[in-house]
Amino acid sequence: MDDYPNHRSVLVLDNWRGHKNRTFLDACFDLDVVVEYGVPYAPDIMVHEPCGGAAKQVIKKNGKDWRDEGLSGRQQIEVAFKSVCPATVRAWAREFGYFNFE
């Protein structure tokens, strides 16, 4: 693998507005770096978004109690994601058209 940045290096970024800053893009141009952007953020078609949102709500509701009980941040996240049941995830997937459940 060649050193980065190098002639015609490709930098793949997400669509965060800071990545479109003129000074940043000019610096990339001066280094002959090609800048490419990933697909736009589309939470309405990404099944992981409601799953993460549901887990976040569990943490908001229980986080203080869990901290008082000595659960680490990692443990809180694990418990929160385990609380999102498979039936709920299947329902979101069906809603987003990922699966055709009969």
N, C-alpha and C positions, 0 to 999 in steps of 0.2 A: 504494500500500500504506500502511495506517495505521501509526502508531507502535505499538510494543509495549513494555510491556503497555498495552492499551487495554480499554475496556469490552467484555466478552464475547470477549476474545482466547482462542484455543485453543492450548494447549501440548500437543504430542504427545511422549510420552516412552517410553523402553523400560521394562522391568520391573525395573530395578535397584532394590534395596531402599531406597537413599537417596532415590529419587524418591517414595517413599511415606512419608517422614518427616513426622510430624504438624506440626512447625513450618513446614516448606516448604509443605505443603498448606494450612495456615492462612493463610500469606502470599498464596498464590494466590487463596484464597477472598476475602481482604480486598481484593484488586485486581480482583475479579470476573473472574478468569481461569478458563476451563474447562480441566481437566486430563483428557487422554485417554491411555490406554496402548496400545501396540502389542500384537501377538499374543505369547503366551508363547514363550520360547525353547524350541525343539524340535530338538535336534541329531540325533535319530534320523530326521528326515524332511528334513534339509537336506544336500544332496549336497556343498555346499562345505565342510562341517565335516570329513569325513575327508580331503578334498583338502588343506585347510589343516593338518590334523594330520600328514599324511604329509610335507608340505614342512617343517614344524617339526622333525620327526625328522631330516630330511636336514641341516638347519642345526645341530641339536645334535651330530650325528655329525661334521660337517665344518667347523663354524664356526671353530674355533681355527686349523686349517690355512689356511682361506680368509683369515682376518685376517692370518696370518703372510705370506701371498702378496700382501697389499695390497688384497684385495677390500673394497669399501665394504659397509655394511649393505644398501643397496639392491641392489647386485650379488649379494650372497648370497641375498637373497630371490628375485630373478629366476632364478638358477640352481636354487634349491630347487624353485620352482614348475614350472620346465621339466622337472625330473626326474620329475614325476608324469605318467606316460604316459597318452595318450588311452584306451587299452584299460582301464586301471584306473579312470579316471573313468567310462567307460561302464558298467563292472561295478557301481560304486557307484550310478549312476543307475538301473540295472536293479534292483538290490537294494531301492532306495527306491521303486520302482514308477513312476518318471518316464517310462521308455520301455519299450515292449514289443518287445524284440529277439527275432527268431526265429533 
